[in-house]
C-alpha cells in the first residue's frame, strides 16, 4: 500500500508539469487499469486469479491455431492439434500475438474485489463517485465477479484482421492468380513466465511443426516481436536455417514491438511468474541503462554472420497515442467523443523524463523502430534502415488494422486503420 501511495503522490505532484494536459478522469481511468499491479499484494492475488481461471477452463499453455476464411466475414481462428496441421512444402504465414493480459486482468479483479469491499476500498469508490457516478457504477460492476476463464486462443483475436489480409489479399509477384501463403498459422500462448523461457518453448515447437514447410514468414505484434526475435536469434532458428540452401526462417515483420524496451522501471511491480514477462521488457528512461537481463542479452549479444545474412527484419511503428484505451466519455460535460486516457497519461509521464518522446500509447517510437539494435542483427535492415521501418499514425492496437472495412465500409483511406496497415506492409510482404 505504501508503494502505491508513494507512486500516486509523485505522479500527481508532477501532473501540473505535464506538457499535455490531463484531468482527474484521466488519472482515474489510468489507475483503474494499472495501479493494482504496483501494490504489494498484487502477485498473490494474480496467482489466485490464474489458478481459478485454469480450474474454470483447462487450457494448455499454448495452442496452434489455423485461420479459416469465411467469405464476406472476418474469418476465425480454429485450434488444432499438431497432427492435423499439414505444412509439408507449404509457404506459411506465422502470426504471434503480444502480451496476453487475461491473468493480469483476473488478478486486478481479484484484488479489486478484496480491496473495494474493505472499509478503505469503499471510501475509495465513494471518492470515484464524486468525479463520476456512472464510473463508480462501472467499477463496482467490473469487480463484482472473480475471474474470467483464459481464452484458448489467448491474444490471437487481435491479429484476425491481419490474418484475413494475408489470406485473401496477398499473391505471388510472378503469378498474380496464386496466393502467396498456403496456410495462416497462429501461435497462441500464455505470457506467464520469463520471456527467455517462452521464446525457448516457441522455438522448439516451431521447429517441430514446420520441419517440412518450405518457408515460414513471421508477423508479430508487441511482445510477440521480442519472443520471435529471441526464438530466431537466441534459440538457433536463424542459425539452423542458414545451413539450408533455401533458408526456412528469417523473415520477420513486427508491429509496435518494444525492441529497445519500455522505459517504465519506475512502476513498482513486484516480480512473480505472472509479471516477469512484463518486467523483462522494462528499462530505465535511458534505454541503454538498467535493462532487464533478457533485453541486455537479446540486444547486446553478437550475431553470427550466417544469421545476420538471412535475418530479414521489418518494423511497423505507431505514433498515435491519444486514442489508445480511450475511456467512456458519455458522462462528461460536455461529452467528448475522442478523449484520451491511458495513452495520453503514459505519454505525459514519459515526456517528463524523455523530452520529445512519442509513443503509440504504450511503446516509444524509438523502441518500436529498433534502429539502435536491429542493425547489428540483420544485414538487410542495416543496409536499408529507412526501407525496413515505417511509421503510421495509429495506436498500439489499431496498428494491426483493428477496424475492418467489411464492417466499416464507409471508413476508408487515411481514416481506416486496416487500409493504413495493409498499404504500409504490402511492399514488404511482396519481397519476402
Buried (B, 14 or more C-beta within 10 A) or exposed (E): EEBBEEBBEEBEEEBEEBEEEBEEBBBBBBBBBBBBBBBEBBBBBBBBBBEBBBEBEEBEBBBBBBBEBEEEEEBBBEBBEEEEBEBEEBBBBBBBBBBBBBBBBBBBBBBBBBBBEEEEBEEBBEEBBEBBEEBBBBBBEBBEEBBBBBBBBBBBBBBBBBBBBBBEEBBEEEEEEEBBBBBBBBBBBBBBBBBBBBBBBBBEBBBEBBEEBBBBBBBBBBBBBBBBBBBBBBBBBBBBBBEEEEBBBBBBBBBBBBBBBBBBBBBBBBEBBBBBBBBBBBBBBEBBEBBBEBBBBBBEEEBEEBBBBBBBBBBBBBBBBBBBBBBBBEBBEEEEEEBBBBBBBBBBBBBBEBEEBBBBBBBBBBBBBBBBBBBBBBBBBBEEBEEBBBBBEBBBBBBBBBBBBEEEEEBEEEEBBBBBBBBBBEEBBEEB
